[in-house]
Amino acid sequence: MSTENSSKPTNQFDKKSQAWSARFSEPVSELVKRYTASVEFDQRLAKYDIEGSLAHAKMLTEIGILSDQDLQDITRGLQTIITEINEGRFDWSLDLEDVHLNVEKRLVELIGDAGKRLHTGRSRNDQVATDIRLWLRNQIDIIQNYLKQLQLALAELALEHADTIMPGFTHLQVAQPVTFGHHLLAYAEMFKRDTERLNDCRRRVNRLPLGAAALAGTSFPIDRVIVAKELGFDSLCLNSLDAVSDRDFSIEFCSAASLIMMHLSRFSEELIIWMSPRFGFIDLADRFCTGSSIMPQKKNPDVPELARGKTGRVVGHLVALLMLMKAQPLAYNKDNQEDKEGLFDAADTVRDTLQIFVDMVAGIRVNAQAMRHAAAEGFATATDLADYLVKQGVPFRDAHETVASVVKRCVDEQCDIADLSLEVLQSYHSAIKEDVFSVLTLEGSVAARNHIGGTAPERVSEAATALIKALKKDLNK
């Protein structure tokens, strides 16, 4: 080799290895290649990438950019690719960076020039935004279904225990008697609102960005409405800059996901407490628990504990996405490659947690005796005595003070209010009559809350029955 030739830098590389490489004179380093590639995680978008490409190809054919033969070849090639992916035979390449270029390269290998023409009128920027929205729309539908199944499981258990008395707590101190059914329906209401939030989020997710191209739209006479109808989008993203650059729909989903996990975490905390021998209110099926490697008597509520822990993970993804977007100028920036892993994990975590909880709630075993015993502690009917006095014409603040004195005596004598004689109770206020003991029972206390939203067994049964009917109708659509 001559000195002249050897002194020249060897910057030649295969300019066909990347879709954009003709502009460059040296290849990306291996470290940068690994650092910037997304194919290891965005390949899960392949199904939606292909759906979007098929819709785009049909539209290009309708406006005369592609021939009918091109469309047939593209359809055949993309169907082959999805089969290869489903069967694990697709060769994913890090050199091709992402799911889009991997699919495109394989399509060109299969059908030739028609595959090269497919990208006409679009960019990876609007392509990925479309893929994410298609994927997320599907995930929302799945998660909503599990939310409804969980509400149904809670409502059915609530109906079974509409009159099972337990203590209601504030500050984790015994407050007033409620029924276990009423307590469960509180969570059903939370999950119902979570479903409503996802419904609202889905409307904003279900807007088509394809057609925005890189950032400014395209000079080709595309028909975005055709693509939107083909892909089941409700409407279009109406500004090309916004369409490719914002991920607020992902942030909104992660916010809704965080609220779902927060509710699951609160419920988990109660399941953990209730399962403790100090409470003994419930028992979980063995398949949701584990033992100890050293203490043979242990039965640990691992699923609720992990759900409580995974909540922080999902909330973390929400914060990460907010920070990802907070300083990005218009339009698309490479930062947005970081939008997927957190979003994927948030959806996976919520979906899997809900699926497990549906089964777990259906298998809860209730210790009604332990619940009742706990409700009898802590002077849970003190408010009922105060209400009784008010109904006799005593001002509430005076009634409150009187009952507080009664409770102090019961603490000193280590007895319940109902254990005191009529004479003793009357010594605190002359308005107390013989009928007072009917309001001091646990059953009398819960039955008295007989209004919409109250804990009276009759109302709990009505609410649970109505919810079950509505959910079964919805789930059977």
C-alpha positions in Angstrom: 0.0 0.0 0.0 1.4 3.4 -0.9 2.2 6.1 1.6 -0.2 8.5 -0.1 -3.1 6.1 0.2 -2.3 5.0 3.8 -2.2 8.7 5.0 -5.8 9.3 4.0 -8.4 8.8 6.8 -10.5 5.7 6.2 -13.9 7.3 6.7 -15.8 5.1 4.2 -18.8 3.2 5.6 -21.9 1.5 4.2 -24.1 4.4 3.5 -27.1 2.1 3.0 -27.0 0.9 6.6 -29.2 3.8 7.7 -32.0 5.7 6.1 -30.2 9.0 6.7 -26.5 8.0 6.2 -25.9 9.7 2.8 -25.4 13.0 4.6 -22.6 11.7 6.8 -18.9 10.8 6.2 -18.4 8.5 9.2 -20.5 5.9 11.0 -22.0 6.4 14.5 -19.8 4.8 17.2 -20.9 1.6 18.7 -21.4 3.3 22.1 -23.5 6.0 20.6 -25.4 3.5 18.5 -26.4 1.6 21.7 -27.1 4.9 23.5 -29.4 6.3 20.9 -31.2 3.1 19.7 -34.7 2.4 20.8 -35.4 -0.8 19.0 -34.9 -2.9 22.1 -38.1 -1.4 23.7 -40.1 0.1 20.9 -40.3 -3.1 18.9 -43.4 -3.8 21.0 -45.0 -1.1 18.8 -44.5 -3.2 15.6 -48.1 -4.3 15.4 -49.3 -0.7 15.5 -46.5 0.5 13.2 -47.7 -2.0 10.6 -51.4 -1.0 11.1 -50.5 2.6 10.6 -48.4 1.8 7.5 -51.2 -0.2 5.9 -53.7 2.7 6.5 -51.1 5.1 5.1 -50.5 2.9 2.0 -54.3 2.7 1.3 -54.6 6.4 1.5 -51.6 6.9 -0.8 -53.2 4.5 -3.3 -56.5 6.4 -3.2 -54.8 9.7 -4.0 -52.7 8.1 -6.8 -49.3 8.2 -5.2 -49.1 4.4 -5.0 -50.4 2.0 -7.6 -52.8 -0.9 -6.8 -49.9 -3.3 -7.4 -47.8 -1.3 -4.9 -50.5 -1.6 -2.3 -50.9 -5.3 -2.9 -47.1 -5.8 -2.5 -47.0 -3.6 0.6 -49.9 -5.4 2.2 -48.4 -8.8 1.5 -45.0 -7.8 2.7 -46.3 -6.2 6.0 -48.4 -9.3 6.7 -45.3 -11.5 6.2 -43.4 -9.2 8.7 -46.0 -9.4 11.4 -46.1 -13.2 11.0 -42.3 -13.3 11.4 -42.5 -11.1 14.5 -45.3 -13.1 16.1 -43.3 -16.3 15.5 -40.1 -14.9 16.8 -38.3 -15.1 13.4 -37.8 -11.4 12.8 -34.2 -10.2 12.9 -34.1 -7.0 14.9 -31.1 -4.9 14.1 -29.6 -2.3 16.5 -28.0 -0.6 13.4 -31.5 0.3 12.3 -32.2 2.2 15.5 -35.9 1.7 15.9 -39.0 -0.3 15.0 -39.8 1.8 12.0 -36.5 1.4 10.1 -36.4 -2.3 11.0 -39.8 -2.9 9.5 -39.0 -0.7 6.5 -35.8 -2.5 5.7 -37.4 -5.9 5.9 -40.3 -4.7 3.7 -37.8 -3.5 1.0 -36.1 -6.9 1.2 -39.4 -8.6 0.6 -41.0 -6.5 -2.1 -38.4 -4.1 -3.5 -39.1 -0.5 -4.6 -42.8 -0.5 -3.4 -41.4 -0.7 0.1 -39.3 2.4 -0.5 -42.3 4.3 -1.7 -44.3 3.6 1.5 -42.7 6.4 3.4 -43.9 9.1 1.0 -45.7 11.9 2.8 -44.7 10.9 6.3 -41.8 11.0 8.8 -40.8 8.9 11.7 -41.9 11.8 13.9 -45.6 11.5 13.0 -45.2 7.7 12.5 -44.1 7.1 16.1 -46.7 9.5 17.5 -49.3 7.5 15.7 -47.9 4.2 16.9 -47.9 5.3 20.5 -51.5 6.5 20.3 -52.7 3.3 18.7 -50.8 1.2 21.4 -52.0 3.4 24.3 -55.6 3.3 23.1 -55.5 -0.5 23.2 -54.0 -0.4 26.7 -56.6 1.9 28.0 -59.3 -0.4 26.7 -57.7 -3.4 28.5 -57.2 -1.5 31.7 -60.7 -0.2 31.7 -62.0 -3.7 31.4 -60.0 -4.9 34.4 -61.2 -1.8 36.4 -64.7 -2.8 35.7 -64.0 -6.4 36.7 -62.5 -5.2 39.9 -65.5 -3.0 40.7 -67.7 -6.1 40.0 -65.7 -8.3 42.4 -65.9 -5.6 45.1 -69.6 -5.1 44.6 -70.4 -8.8 44.7 -68.4 -9.1 48.0 -70.1 -6.0 49.3 -73.6 -7.5 48.6 -72.6 -10.6 50.5 -71.5 -8.5 53.4 -74.0 -5.7 53.3 -74.9 -6.2 57.0 -71.5 -7.4 58.3 -70.6 -4.8 60.9 -67.0 -3.5 61.2 -65.5 -0.4 62.8 -65.1 2.7 60.6 -61.9 4.5 61.3 -60.6 8.1 61.2 -57.0 8.6 62.2 -57.0 4.8 62.4 -59.0 5.1 65.6 -62.4 3.5 65.9 -64.9 6.2 64.9 -68.4 4.8 64.0 -69.8 1.4 63.0 -70.1 0.8 59.3 -70.6 -2.4 57.3 -67.9 -4.2 55.4 -70.0 -3.9 52.3 -70.1 -0.2 52.6 -66.4 -0.1 53.1 -65.8 -2.1 49.9 -68.1 0.1 47.9 -66.0 3.1 48.8 -63.2 1.5 46.7 -65.6 0.6 44.0 -66.5 4.3 43.7 -62.8 5.2 43.5 -62.2 2.7 40.7 -65.3 4.0 38.9 -63.9 7.5 38.8 -60.6 6.0 37.6 -62.6 4.4 34.7 -64.2 7.8 34.0 -60.7 9.5 33.9 -59.4 6.9 31.4 -62.5 7.4 29.2 -61.8 11.1 29.1 -58.1 10.5 28.5 -58.9 8.1 25.6 -60.7 10.9 23.8 -57.5 12.9 23.6 -55.4 9.9 22.8 -57.6 9.0 19.9 -56.6 11.8 17.6 -54.5 11.1 14.5 -51.1 12.8 14.2 -50.1 11.1 11.0 -49.9 13.6 8.2 -47.9 16.1 10.3 -44.8 14.5 8.7 -41.5 15.8 10.4 -43.1 19.0 11.7 -44.6 21.1 8.9 -47.0 18.7 7.2 -46.3 17.5 3.6 -46.5 18.8 0.1 -48.3 15.7 -1.1 -52.1 15.9 -1.4 -52.7 13.5 1.5 -56.2 12.8 2.9 -55.8 12.4 6.7 -59.5 11.7 7.2 -59.2 8.5 5.2 -56.3 7.3 7.5 -58.2 8.4 10.6 -61.3 6.4 9.6 -59.2 3.4 8.7 -57.4 3.4 12.1 -60.5 4.2 14.1 -59.4 7.6 15.3 -62.2 10.0 16.4 -60.5 13.1 15.0 -57.2 14.7 13.8 -54.4 16.6 15.5 -55.0 20.0 13.9 -51.5 21.5 14.2 -48.5 19.7 12.7 -46.0 21.1 15.2 -48.1 20.0 18.1 -48.9 16.6 16.6 -45.3 15.4 16.5 -43.9 17.2 19.5 -46.2 16.9 22.5 -46.7 13.9 24.7 -49.3 15.3 27.0 -51.6 12.4 26.2 -49.0 10.1 27.6 -48.6 12.3 30.7 -52.3 12.3 31.1 -52.5 8.6 31.0 -49.6 8.2 33.5 -51.5 10.6 35.8 -54.6 8.5 35.5 -52.5 5.4 36.1 -50.9 7.0 39.2 -54.3 7.6 40.6 -55.4 4.0 39.9 -52.2 2.8 41.7 -52.8 5.2 44.6 -56.2 3.7 45.1 -54.9 0.2 44.8 -52.2 1.1 47.3 -54.7 2.4 49.8 -56.7 -0.8 49.5 -53.5 -2.8 49.8 -52.7 -1.1 53.0 -56.0 -2.0 54.5 -55.8 -5.6 53.3 -52.4 -5.8 54.9 -53.7 -4.4 58.2 -56.9 -6.5 58.1 -54.9 -9.7 57.6 -52.6 -9.0 60.6 -53.5 -11.2 63.6 -54.0 -8.0 65.6 -57.0 -7.3 63.4 -57.8 -10.7 61.8 -60.6 -9.3 59.7 -59.8 -11.2 56.5 -57.6 -13.8 55.1 -56.3 -13.9 51.5 -56.0 -17.0 49.5 -52.6 -18.7 49.7 -51.8 -18.1 46.0 -51.4 -14.4 46.8 -49.1 -14.9 49.7 -45.7 -16.4 50.6 -44.1 -17.8 53.7 -40.9 -17.1 55.6 -37.6 -18.9 55.0 -37.0 -18.9 58.8 -40.4 -18.5 60.5 -42.7 -21.4 59.5 -45.9 -19.8 60.9 -45.7 -16.8 58.6 -48.2 -16.0 55.8 -47.1 -12.8 54.2 -49.5 -10.6 52.0 -46.9 -10.2 49.2 -49.3 -9.1 46.5 -50.7 -6.1 48.4 -47.3 -5.2 49.6 -45.8 -5.2 46.1 -48.8 -3.3 44.8 -48.1 -0.7 47.4 -44.5 -0.6 46.4 -45.1 -0.5 42.6 -47.3 2.6 43.1 -44.2 4.7 43.6 -42.7 3.3 40.4 -45.8 4.4 38.4 -45.9 7.8 40.0 -42.1 8.1 39.2 -42.9 7.5 35.5 -45.4 10.4 35.6 -42.8 12.8 37.1 -40.2 11.6 34.6 -42.5 12.4 31.7 -43.3 15.8 33.1 -39.6 16.6 33.4 -39.0 15.2 29.9 -41.4 17.7 28.3 -40.9 20.7 30.5 -38.1 22.4 28.6 -38.5 21.1 25.0 -38.8 23.7 22.3 -41.0 23.0 19.3 -41.0 20.6 17.5 -39.7 17.1 17.8 -36.6 16.5 19.9 -34.6 13.3 20.5 -35.6 13.6 24.2 -38.9 12.2 23.2 -37.4 8.8 22.7 -37.4 8.6 26.5 -41.2 8.8 26.6 -41.8 5.1 25.9 -40.1 2.9 28.5 -41.8 4.7 31.4 -45.1 4.7 29.6 -44.9 1.1 28.7 -44.0 0.1 32.3 -46.8 2.2 33.8 -49.4 0.5 31.6 -47.9 -2.9 32.2 -47.8 -2.4 36.0 -51.4 -1.1 36.2 -52.8 -3.8 33.9 -51.1 -6.6 35.7 -51.9 -5.3 39.2 -55.6 -4.9 38.4 -55.8 -8.4 36.8 -54.3 -9.9 40.0 -56.6 -7.9 42.3 -59.7 -9.1 40.5 -58.9 -12.6 41.4 -57.6 -11.7 44.9 -60.7 -9.8 45.9 -63.0 -12.6 44.7 -61.1 -15.0 47.1 -61.2 -12.8 50.2 -62.4 -14.7 53.3 -64.1 -12.6 55.9 -64.0 -13.0 59.7 -67.3 -11.3 60.6 -66.9 -12.1 64.3 -63.6 -10.4 64.5 -64.9 -7.3 62.7 -67.9 -7.1 65.1 -65.7 -7.5 68.1 -63.5 -4.6 67.0 -66.5 -2.4 66.3 -67.7 -2.9 69.9 -64.4 -1.4 71.1 -63.6 2.3 71.1 -67.1 3.6 71.9 -68.2 3.5 68.2 -71.8 4.5 69.1 -70.8 7.7 71.0 -72.0 9.8 68.1 -75.3 8.0 68.1 -75.8 9.0 71.8 -75.0 12.6 70.9 -77.5 12.5 68.0 -80.1 11.0 70.3 -79.7 14.0 72.7 -80.0 16.5 69.8 -83.2 14.8 68.7 -84.4 15.5 72.3 -83.8 19.2 71.8 -80.3 19.4 73.2 -77.9 21.7 71.3 -75.3 19.7 69.5 -72.3 21.2 71.3 -73.9 20.6 74.7 -74.7 17.0 73.6 -71.1 16.5 72.4 -69.8 17.7 75.8 -72.2 15.4 77.7 -71.3 12.3 75.7 -67.6 13.1 76.1 -68.1 13.0 79.9 -69.9 9.7 79.5 -67.0 8.2 77.5 -64.5 9.4 80.1 -66.4 7.4 82.7 -66.5 4.4 80.5 -62.7 4.6 80.0 -62.2 4.8 83.8 -64.6 1.8 84.4 -63.4 -0.1 81.3 -66.9 -0.6 79.9 -68.9 0.3 76.9 -71.6 3.1 76.9 -74.3 0.4 76.5 -73.1 -1.3 79.6 -74.0 1.8 81.8 -77.4 1.7 83.5 -80.2 4.1 82.6 -79.8 5.8 85.9 -76.1 6.5 85.3 -76.8 7.8 81.8 -79.6 10.0 83.1 -77.2 11.5 85.7 -75.4 13.1 82.8 -78.6 14.5 81.2 -82.2 14.3 82.0 -83.2 14.1 78.4 -82.0 10.5 78.2 -85.0 8.0 78.3 -85.4 4.2 78.3 -85.3 4.1 74.5 -81.7 5.3 74.4 -80.4 1.7 74.3 -81.9 1.1 70.9 -79.4 3.6 69.4 -76.4 2.3 71.3 -76.4 -1.1 69.5 -74.1 -1.6 66.5 -77.1 -2.7 64.4 -79.1 0.3 65.4 -76.2 2.6 64.6 -75.7 1.4 61.0 -79.4 1.1 60.4 -79.9 4.7 61.3 -77.7 5.9 58.4 -80.5 5.0 56.0 -80.0 7.5 53.2 -78.3 7.6 49.8 -74.6 6.9 50.4 -75.2 5.8 54.0 -74.0 2.6 55.6 -77.4 1.1 56.4 -77.5 -2.5 55.1 -80.6 -1.8 53.0 -78.8 1.1 51.2 -75.6 -1.0 50.8 -77.5 -3.8 49.2 -79.3 -1.4 46.9 -76.0 0.3 45.9 -74.2 -3.0 45.4 -77.1 -4.5 43.3 -77.3 -1.5 41.1 -73.6 -1.5 40.5 -73.5 -5.2 39.7 -76.3 -4.8 37.2 -74.6 -1.9 35.4 -71.2 -3.5 35.3 -72.5 -6.9 34.0 -74.3 -5.1 31.3 -71.3 -3.1 30.4 -68.9 -6.0 30.5 -71.2 -8.1 28.3 -71.4 -5.6 25.5 
